[in-house]
Amino acid sequence: MNKVNYLIVTCRPGNEDWCEEEIGNIIFELDPNIVIEKTKFKGVLLVKTKADLDRVFTRIRSYEYGFVERVIPLHDIIMEPDEGRIVNAVMNLVPKGVESVCLRINLRGIRGLSSRLWKLIRASLARRGITVSSNAKYCILVESVGGLIGVSVLKRGEDRVHKG
């Protein structure tokens, strides 16, 4: 049985139905059993698929959208706000040989954790000789939707579906 892969998809608040239709139409061919959930956070959908995460993300990136704004594939999932596990997940995903990364933490529905994580992740990166810079080629994304926390490492701006 294939594991469930998760993606966070965002749109402008009020456009969730259109966003759900757009993203569903793209992924359905790869996984007809796709599950798209509206969340309690306006403009945020959670996509669950058993299709290969990289294949789904590549397919999503090859289309144009009217309502989808960002797509974040979650390469590692942490089901509770455990700071140590989150930092370990980040450090395991950072590509070898990278000297700098940008860091974005967006924890929806979890108060106070993002500032602590920022300090912990930055310190762990520094111990490896990696600096945090907004202009870095790779970006670490720590995102949550309710109790689900995901970590991803993408090329800077790769989560945005619109150029410019």
BAFI-125089 format. One record per residue (C-alpha): y negated, z, x. Coordinates in Angstrom, 3 decimals, padded with zeros to 6 digits, always signed. Layout:
! BAFI-125089
v/w/u
Y/Z/X
...
//
This chain:
! BAFI-125089
v/w/u
+000.000/+000.000/+000.000
-003.430/-000.973/+001.363
-006.012/+001.725/+001.838
-009.121/+001.749/-000.297
-012.240/+000.506/+001.479
-015.723/+001.456/+000.359
-019.093/-000.286/+000.408
-022.426/+001.018/-000.778
-024.534/-001.635/-002.481
-028.187/-001.115/-003.343
-030.664/-002.886/-005.594
-033.943/-002.065/-007.261
-033.576/+000.618/-009.935
-032.947/-000.971/-013.315
-031.105/-003.971/-011.876
-027.720/-002.275/-011.489
-025.973/-004.464/-014.094
-027.147/-007.690/-012.434
-026.302/-006.325/-008.992
-022.828/-005.353/-010.188
-022.262/-008.851/-011.552
-023.486/-010.546/-008.355
-021.382/-008.472/-005.987
-018.354/-008.539/-008.295
-018.403/-012.336/-008.497
-018.372/-012.588/-004.704
-015.573/-010.087/-004.039
-013.341/-010.861/-007.050
-011.651/-013.804/-005.307
-010.592/-011.531/-002.427
-009.663/-008.593/-004.656
-009.314/-009.083/-008.426
-008.779/-005.303/-008.728
-012.187/-004.449/-007.262
-013.822/-001.340/-008.723
-017.615/-001.151/-008.893
-019.066/+002.177/-009.977
-022.606/+002.884/-011.003
-023.648/+006.163/-009.428
-026.015/+008.856/-010.604
-028.474/+007.498/-008.032
-030.685/+004.724/-009.395
-030.160/+001.406/-007.649
-026.935/+002.501/-005.908
-023.435/+001.173/-006.605
-020.168/+002.214/-004.966
-017.662/-000.584/-004.427
-013.961/+000.140/-003.885
-011.635/-002.597/-002.687
-008.230/-002.882/-001.082
-009.231/-006.149/+000.607
-009.976/-006.102/+004.331
-013.401/-004.491/+004.816
-014.601/-006.894/+007.523
-013.474/-009.904/+005.507
-015.258/-008.629/+002.390
-018.446/-007.871/+004.346
-018.415/-011.306/+006.027
-018.015/-012.975/+002.637
-020.822/-010.904/+001.109
-023.133/-011.809/+004.004
-022.543/-015.551/+003.461
-024.149/-015.670/-000.021
-027.686/-015.442/-001.388
-028.606/-012.843/-003.988
-031.275/-012.239/-006.554
-030.620/-008.536/-007.091
-028.475/-007.133/-004.257
-030.657/-005.708/-001.471
-028.416/-003.861/+000.968
-024.658/-003.728/+001.568
-023.185/-001.056/+003.810
-019.469/-001.236/+004.611
-018.211/+002.277/+005.333
-016.038/+002.118/+008.448
-015.128/+005.800/+008.326
-015.070/+008.072/+005.282
-015.597/+011.824/+005.274
-014.997/+013.471/+001.919
-016.930/+016.670/+002.631
-020.185/+017.455/+004.454
-018.454/+018.562/+007.678
-021.002/+018.099/+010.478
-018.394/+018.023/+013.266
-016.279/+015.368/+011.552
-019.331/+013.241/+010.839
-020.531/+013.425/+014.461
-017.006/+012.586/+015.709
-016.812/+009.616/+013.334
-020.139/+008.320/+014.642
-019.133/+008.729/+018.281
-015.807/+006.963/+017.687
-017.561/+003.959/+016.142
-020.274/+003.393/+018.771
-019.348/+000.213/+020.675
-018.476/+000.582/+024.359
-021.250/-000.267/+026.791
-024.069/+000.292/+024.295
-027.098/+001.973/+025.894
-029.238/+002.453/+022.781
-028.771/+002.558/+019.007
-030.979/+003.007/+015.989
-029.968/+005.858/+013.712
-030.369/+005.896/+009.934
-029.186/+008.805/+007.840
-029.405/+008.558/+004.051
-027.552/+011.404/+002.396
-028.035/+011.132/-001.336
-027.386/+014.356/-003.201
-026.845/+016.556/-000.113
-029.835/+018.723/+000.797
-030.684/+019.765/+004.331
-027.792/+018.075/+006.103
-029.617/+014.972/+007.320
-032.002/+016.801/+009.673
-029.159/+018.830/+011.207
-027.041/+015.684/+011.601
-029.948/+013.817/+013.198
-030.187/+016.483/+015.928
-026.411/+016.746/+016.449
-025.802/+012.990/+016.591
-028.782/+012.420/+018.876
-027.554/+015.158/+021.256
-024.011/+013.713/+021.277
-025.354/+010.245/+022.002
-027.569/+011.608/+024.805
-024.540/+013.264/+026.437
-023.015/+009.777/+026.601
-026.225/+008.333/+028.033
-027.151/+006.537/+024.801
-030.755/+006.659/+023.568
-031.985/+006.360/+019.990
-034.446/+003.495/+019.509
-035.598/+001.666/+016.391
-035.382/-001.630/+018.321
-031.753/-001.254/+019.414
-029.250/-004.050/+018.771
-026.811/-001.732/+016.942
-027.579/+000.745/+014.197
-025.582/+003.792/+013.166
-025.685/+004.354/+009.421
-024.637/+007.645/+007.866
-024.769/+007.200/+004.099
-023.577/+009.234/+001.157
-023.126/+008.868/-002.541
-022.482/+012.291/-004.001
-019.550/+013.873/-002.177
-018.494/+010.703/-000.354
-019.998/+010.366/+003.130
-019.508/+007.195/+005.114
-020.330/+006.101/+008.634
-020.920/+002.556/+009.765
-022.119/+000.797/+012.901
-023.738/-002.578/+012.291
-026.074/-004.886/+014.130
-029.639/-003.912/+013.283
-030.639/-005.341/+009.900
-027.138/-006.592/+009.103
-027.013/-004.397/+005.986
-029.941/-006.321/+004.468
-028.903/-009.403/+002.514
-032.378/-010.979/+002.443
-033.878/-012.323/+005.648
-037.437/-011.350/+006.405
//
